[in-house]
Amino acid sequence: MIKPPEKVSSDDKPGRSFGGRLQANLISGEGVVAGSGTQVYGQVLSSKDIGRGIVAQRADLVLTLTEINIEGTMYPMSTSSFSEQSTAVILKRRDVVLAAGSLLEFKLTRPLVVTRQAPRR
């Protein structure tokens, strides 16, 4: 789970980048790969702002994570998408808005390969 520090909404265009922080440790086997608070980055895959009208319309927002910063090194990552929808009827506007600090859950869809450098002596 991550917490983005800024809001993300269906007003945002596809491709817009956003950042967040891991809410819990990222673990592989018995070791911690990235600790809670590690910075992650993602982007809006798709978004559809809801229009005004007298028929039901839907707003959509789909996000994915693309990178993680582990000890100052950026690693590409591939995750499942997070999606949210909102429906509006009869002249009401209801965009999808994920407030800053919202908890979002993603799952890795490919292995995350992290190489660690040996400590300098």
Biotite code that builds the C-alpha atoms (Angstrom):
import biotite.structure as struc

atoms = struc.array([
    struc.Atom([0.000, 0.000, 0.000], chain_id="A", res_id=1, res_name="MET", atom_name="CA", element="C"),
    struc.Atom([1.137, 3.506, -0.728], chain_id="A", res_id=2, res_name="ILE", atom_name="CA", element="C"),
    struc.Atom([0.090, 7.000, 0.325], chain_id="A", res_id=3, res_name="LYS", atom_name="CA", element="C"),
    struc.Atom([0.397, 9.687, -2.372], chain_id="A", res_id=4, res_name="PRO", atom_name="CA", element="C"),
    struc.Atom([1.373, 13.089, -0.899], chain_id="A", res_id=5, res_name="PRO", atom_name="CA", element="C"),
    struc.Atom([-0.753, 14.969, -3.429], chain_id="A", res_id=6, res_name="GLU", atom_name="CA", element="C"),
    struc.Atom([-4.269, 14.411, -4.723], chain_id="A", res_id=7, res_name="LYS", atom_name="CA", element="C"),
    struc.Atom([-4.821, 12.507, -7.954], chain_id="A", res_id=8, res_name="VAL", atom_name="CA", element="C"),
    struc.Atom([-8.118, 12.787, -9.813], chain_id="A", res_id=9, res_name="SER", atom_name="CA", element="C"),
    struc.Atom([-10.003, 11.981, -12.989], chain_id="A", res_id=10, res_name="SER", atom_name="CA", element="C"),
    struc.Atom([-9.208, 15.581, -14.056], chain_id="A", res_id=11, res_name="ASP", atom_name="CA", element="C"),
    struc.Atom([-5.564, 14.496, -14.475], chain_id="A", res_id=12, res_name="ASP", atom_name="CA", element="C"),
    struc.Atom([-4.441, 13.537, -17.960], chain_id="A", res_id=13, res_name="LYS", atom_name="CA", element="C"),
    struc.Atom([-3.055, 10.069, -18.788], chain_id="A", res_id=14, res_name="PRO", atom_name="CA", element="C"),
    struc.Atom([0.715, 10.082, -18.344], chain_id="A", res_id=15, res_name="GLY", atom_name="CA", element="C"),
    struc.Atom([0.669, 12.443, -15.367], chain_id="A", res_id=16, res_name="ARG", atom_name="CA", element="C"),
    struc.Atom([3.232, 11.325, -12.803], chain_id="A", res_id=17, res_name="SER", atom_name="CA", element="C"),
    struc.Atom([2.612, 11.144, -9.083], chain_id="A", res_id=18, res_name="PHE", atom_name="CA", element="C"),
    struc.Atom([4.642, 10.092, -6.085], chain_id="A", res_id=19, res_name="GLY", atom_name="CA", element="C"),
    struc.Atom([3.887, 8.252, -2.896], chain_id="A", res_id=20, res_name="GLY", atom_name="CA", element="C"),
    struc.Atom([5.455, 6.369, -0.027], chain_id="A", res_id=21, res_name="ARG", atom_name="CA", element="C"),
    struc.Atom([5.230, 2.724, 0.953], chain_id="A", res_id=22, res_name="LEU", atom_name="CA", element="C"),
    struc.Atom([2.957, 2.271, 3.929], chain_id="A", res_id=23, res_name="GLN", atom_name="CA", element="C"),
    struc.Atom([4.626, -1.027, 4.919], chain_id="A", res_id=24, res_name="ALA", atom_name="CA", element="C"),
    struc.Atom([7.907, -2.823, 4.237], chain_id="A", res_id=25, res_name="ASN", atom_name="CA", element="C"),
    struc.Atom([8.347, -4.527, 0.865], chain_id="A", res_id=26, res_name="LEU", atom_name="CA", element="C"),
    struc.Atom([9.535, -8.019, 1.734], chain_id="A", res_id=27, res_name="ILE", atom_name="CA", element="C"),
    struc.Atom([11.104, -10.798, -0.325], chain_id="A", res_id=28, res_name="SER", atom_name="CA", element="C"),
    struc.Atom([11.575, -14.114, 1.432], chain_id="A", res_id=29, res_name="GLY", atom_name="CA", element="C"),
    struc.Atom([12.720, -13.170, 4.906], chain_id="A", res_id=30, res_name="GLU", atom_name="CA", element="C"),
    struc.Atom([14.434, -9.901, 3.964], chain_id="A", res_id=31, res_name="GLY", atom_name="CA", element="C"),
    struc.Atom([13.218, -6.327, 3.655], chain_id="A", res_id=32, res_name="VAL", atom_name="CA", element="C"),
    struc.Atom([13.794, -5.021, 0.113], chain_id="A", res_id=33, res_name="VAL", atom_name="CA", element="C"),
    struc.Atom([12.407, -1.539, 0.794], chain_id="A", res_id=34, res_name="ALA", atom_name="CA", element="C"),
    struc.Atom([11.316, -0.127, 4.123], chain_id="A", res_id=35, res_name="GLY", atom_name="CA", element="C"),
    struc.Atom([8.125, 1.638, 5.048], chain_id="A", res_id=36, res_name="SER", atom_name="CA", element="C"),
    struc.Atom([8.337, 5.240, 3.821], chain_id="A", res_id=37, res_name="GLY", atom_name="CA", element="C"),
    struc.Atom([10.328, 4.359, 0.666], chain_id="A", res_id=38, res_name="THR", atom_name="CA", element="C"),
    struc.Atom([9.466, 6.705, -2.217], chain_id="A", res_id=39, res_name="GLN", atom_name="CA", element="C"),
    struc.Atom([7.582, 5.210, -5.187], chain_id="A", res_id=40, res_name="VAL", atom_name="CA", element="C"),
    struc.Atom([6.444, 6.828, -8.411], chain_id="A", res_id=41, res_name="TYR", atom_name="CA", element="C"),
    struc.Atom([3.590, 6.083, -10.734], chain_id="A", res_id=42, res_name="GLY", atom_name="CA", element="C"),
    struc.Atom([1.464, 7.510, -13.462], chain_id="A", res_id=43, res_name="GLN", atom_name="CA", element="C"),
    struc.Atom([-2.122, 7.907, -14.530], chain_id="A", res_id=44, res_name="VAL", atom_name="CA", element="C"),
    struc.Atom([-2.822, 5.176, -17.093], chain_id="A", res_id=45, res_name="LEU", atom_name="CA", element="C"),
    struc.Atom([-6.246, 6.473, -18.034], chain_id="A", res_id=46, res_name="SER", atom_name="CA", element="C"),
    struc.Atom([-8.729, 9.020, -16.810], chain_id="A", res_id=47, res_name="SER", atom_name="CA", element="C"),
    struc.Atom([-12.120, 10.196, -17.890], chain_id="A", res_id=48, res_name="LYS", atom_name="CA", element="C"),
    struc.Atom([-13.574, 13.329, -16.398], chain_id="A", res_id=49, res_name="ASP", atom_name="CA", element="C"),
    struc.Atom([-17.318, 13.253, -15.968], chain_id="A", res_id=50, res_name="ILE", atom_name="CA", element="C"),
    struc.Atom([-19.317, 15.774, -17.979], chain_id="A", res_id=51, res_name="GLY", atom_name="CA", element="C"),
    struc.Atom([-22.489, 17.583, -17.103], chain_id="A", res_id=52, res_name="ARG", atom_name="CA", element="C"),
    struc.Atom([-25.752, 16.332, -18.519], chain_id="A", res_id=53, res_name="GLY", atom_name="CA", element="C"),
    struc.Atom([-29.057, 14.768, -17.735], chain_id="A", res_id=54, res_name="ILE", atom_name="CA", element="C"),
    struc.Atom([-27.952, 11.220, -18.407], chain_id="A", res_id=55, res_name="VAL", atom_name="CA", element="C"),
    struc.Atom([-25.798, 8.990, -16.225], chain_id="A", res_id=56, res_name="ALA", atom_name="CA", element="C"),
    struc.Atom([-22.116, 9.470, -16.916], chain_id="A", res_id=57, res_name="GLN", atom_name="CA", element="C"),
    struc.Atom([-19.093, 7.885, -15.329], chain_id="A", res_id=58, res_name="ARG", atom_name="CA", element="C"),
    struc.Atom([-15.687, 9.201, -14.279], chain_id="A", res_id=59, res_name="ALA", atom_name="CA", element="C"),
    struc.Atom([-12.770, 6.760, -14.312], chain_id="A", res_id=60, res_name="ASP", atom_name="CA", element="C"),
    struc.Atom([-9.244, 6.873, -12.929], chain_id="A", res_id=61, res_name="LEU", atom_name="CA", element="C"),
    struc.Atom([-6.630, 4.118, -13.421], chain_id="A", res_id=62, res_name="VAL", atom_name="CA", element="C"),
    struc.Atom([-3.153, 4.318, -11.844], chain_id="A", res_id=63, res_name="LEU", atom_name="CA", element="C"),
    struc.Atom([-0.025, 2.152, -11.829], chain_id="A", res_id=64, res_name="THR", atom_name="CA", element="C"),
    struc.Atom([3.378, 2.309, -10.150], chain_id="A", res_id=65, res_name="LEU", atom_name="CA", element="C"),
    struc.Atom([6.420, 2.597, -12.400], chain_id="A", res_id=66, res_name="THR", atom_name="CA", element="C"),
    struc.Atom([9.517, 3.153, -10.200], chain_id="A", res_id=67, res_name="GLU", atom_name="CA", element="C"),
    struc.Atom([10.826, 2.784, -6.667], chain_id="A", res_id=68, res_name="ILE", atom_name="CA", element="C"),
    struc.Atom([13.745, 4.642, -5.080], chain_id="A", res_id=69, res_name="ASN", atom_name="CA", element="C"),
    struc.Atom([15.782, 2.206, -2.987], chain_id="A", res_id=70, res_name="ILE", atom_name="CA", element="C"),
    struc.Atom([18.822, 3.711, -1.268], chain_id="A", res_id=71, res_name="GLU", atom_name="CA", element="C"),
    struc.Atom([19.115, 6.428, -3.916], chain_id="A", res_id=72, res_name="GLY", atom_name="CA", element="C"),
    struc.Atom([18.821, 4.103, -6.915], chain_id="A", res_id=73, res_name="THR", atom_name="CA", element="C"),
    struc.Atom([15.705, 4.153, -9.116], chain_id="A", res_id=74, res_name="MET", atom_name="CA", element="C"),
    struc.Atom([14.379, 0.721, -10.074], chain_id="A", res_id=75, res_name="TYR", atom_name="CA", element="C"),
    struc.Atom([11.652, 0.162, -12.663], chain_id="A", res_id=76, res_name="PRO", atom_name="CA", element="C"),
    struc.Atom([8.662, -1.750, -11.397], chain_id="A", res_id=77, res_name="MET", atom_name="CA", element="C"),
    struc.Atom([5.552, -3.231, -12.922], chain_id="A", res_id=78, res_name="SER", atom_name="CA", element="C"),
    struc.Atom([2.398, -3.377, -10.805], chain_id="A", res_id=79, res_name="THR", atom_name="CA", element="C"),
    struc.Atom([-1.271, -4.116, -11.063], chain_id="A", res_id=80, res_name="SER", atom_name="CA", element="C"),
    struc.Atom([-3.421, -1.092, -11.658], chain_id="A", res_id=81, res_name="SER", atom_name="CA", element="C"),
    struc.Atom([-5.552, 0.728, -9.126], chain_id="A", res_id=82, res_name="PHE", atom_name="CA", element="C"),
    struc.Atom([-8.879, 1.901, -10.520], chain_id="A", res_id=83, res_name="SER", atom_name="CA", element="C"),
    struc.Atom([-11.731, 3.924, -9.146], chain_id="A", res_id=84, res_name="GLU", atom_name="CA", element="C"),
    struc.Atom([-15.034, 4.972, -10.714], chain_id="A", res_id=85, res_name="GLN", atom_name="CA", element="C"),
    struc.Atom([-17.750, 7.485, -9.951], chain_id="A", res_id=86, res_name="SER", atom_name="CA", element="C"),
    struc.Atom([-21.178, 7.841, -11.557], chain_id="A", res_id=87, res_name="THR", atom_name="CA", element="C"),
    struc.Atom([-23.233, 11.003, -11.772], chain_id="A", res_id=88, res_name="ALA", atom_name="CA", element="C"),
    struc.Atom([-26.844, 11.480, -12.758], chain_id="A", res_id=89, res_name="VAL", atom_name="CA", element="C"),
    struc.Atom([-28.888, 14.568, -13.646], chain_id="A", res_id=90, res_name="ILE", atom_name="CA", element="C"),
    struc.Atom([-26.728, 17.680, -13.612], chain_id="A", res_id=91, res_name="LEU", atom_name="CA", element="C"),
    struc.Atom([-24.494, 16.606, -10.738], chain_id="A", res_id=92, res_name="LYS", atom_name="CA", element="C"),
    struc.Atom([-20.760, 16.391, -11.200], chain_id="A", res_id=93, res_name="ARG", atom_name="CA", element="C"),
    struc.Atom([-18.829, 13.734, -9.298], chain_id="A", res_id=94, res_name="ARG", atom_name="CA", element="C"),
    struc.Atom([-15.200, 13.291, -10.342], chain_id="A", res_id=95, res_name="ASP", atom_name="CA", element="C"),
    struc.Atom([-12.969, 10.598, -8.925], chain_id="A", res_id=96, res_name="VAL", atom_name="CA", element="C"),
    struc.Atom([-10.654, 12.298, -6.408], chain_id="A", res_id=97, res_name="VAL", atom_name="CA", element="C"),
    struc.Atom([-8.058, 10.446, -4.354], chain_id="A", res_id=98, res_name="LEU", atom_name="CA", element="C"),
    struc.Atom([-7.057, 12.855, -1.601], chain_id="A", res_id=99, res_name="ALA", atom_name="CA", element="C"),
    struc.Atom([-3.463, 13.247, -0.487], chain_id="A", res_id=100, res_name="ALA", atom_name="CA", element="C"),
    struc.Atom([-2.692, 10.500, 2.012], chain_id="A", res_id=101, res_name="GLY", atom_name="CA", element="C"),
    struc.Atom([-5.225, 8.026, 0.581], chain_id="A", res_id=102, res_name="SER", atom_name="CA", element="C"),
    struc.Atom([-4.132, 4.404, 0.914], chain_id="A", res_id=103, res_name="LEU", atom_name="CA", element="C"),
    struc.Atom([-3.792, 2.674, -2.464], chain_id="A", res_id=104, res_name="LEU", atom_name="CA", element="C"),
    struc.Atom([-2.953, -1.005, -2.935], chain_id="A", res_id=105, res_name="GLU", atom_name="CA", element="C"),
    struc.Atom([-0.818, -2.341, -5.784], chain_id="A", res_id=106, res_name="PHE", atom_name="CA", element="C"),
    struc.Atom([0.707, -5.772, -6.419], chain_id="A", res_id=107, res_name="LYS", atom_name="CA", element="C"),
    struc.Atom([3.904, -6.479, -8.328], chain_id="A", res_id=108, res_name="LEU", atom_name="CA", element="C"),
    struc.Atom([3.142, -8.133, -11.662], chain_id="A", res_id=109, res_name="THR", atom_name="CA", element="C"),
    struc.Atom([6.809, -8.849, -12.457], chain_id="A", res_id=110, res_name="ARG", atom_name="CA", element="C"),
    struc.Atom([9.719, -9.537, -10.139], chain_id="A", res_id=111, res_name="PRO", atom_name="CA", element="C"),
    struc.Atom([11.463, -6.435, -8.811], chain_id="A", res_id=112, res_name="LEU", atom_name="CA", element="C"),
    struc.Atom([15.202, -6.932, -9.264], chain_id="A", res_id=113, res_name="VAL", atom_name="CA", element="C"),
    struc.Atom([17.262, -4.952, -6.752], chain_id="A", res_id=114, res_name="VAL", atom_name="CA", element="C"),
    struc.Atom([21.051, -5.070, -6.772], chain_id="A", res_id=115, res_name="THR", atom_name="CA", element="C"),
    struc.Atom([22.828, -3.975, -3.632], chain_id="A", res_id=116, res_name="ARG", atom_name="CA", element="C"),
    struc.Atom([26.359, -2.654, -3.617], chain_id="A", res_id=117, res_name="GLN", atom_name="CA", element="C"),
    struc.Atom([28.759, -4.014, -1.052], chain_id="A", res_id=118, res_name="ALA", atom_name="CA", element="C"),
    struc.Atom([29.491, -1.481, 1.696], chain_id="A", res_id=119, res_name="PRO", atom_name="CA", element="C"),
    struc.Atom([32.703, 0.486, 1.257], chain_id="A", res_id=120, res_name="ARG", atom_name="CA", element="C"),
    struc.Atom([35.479, -0.040, 3.762], chain_id="A", res_id=121, res_name="ARG", atom_name="CA", element="C"),
])
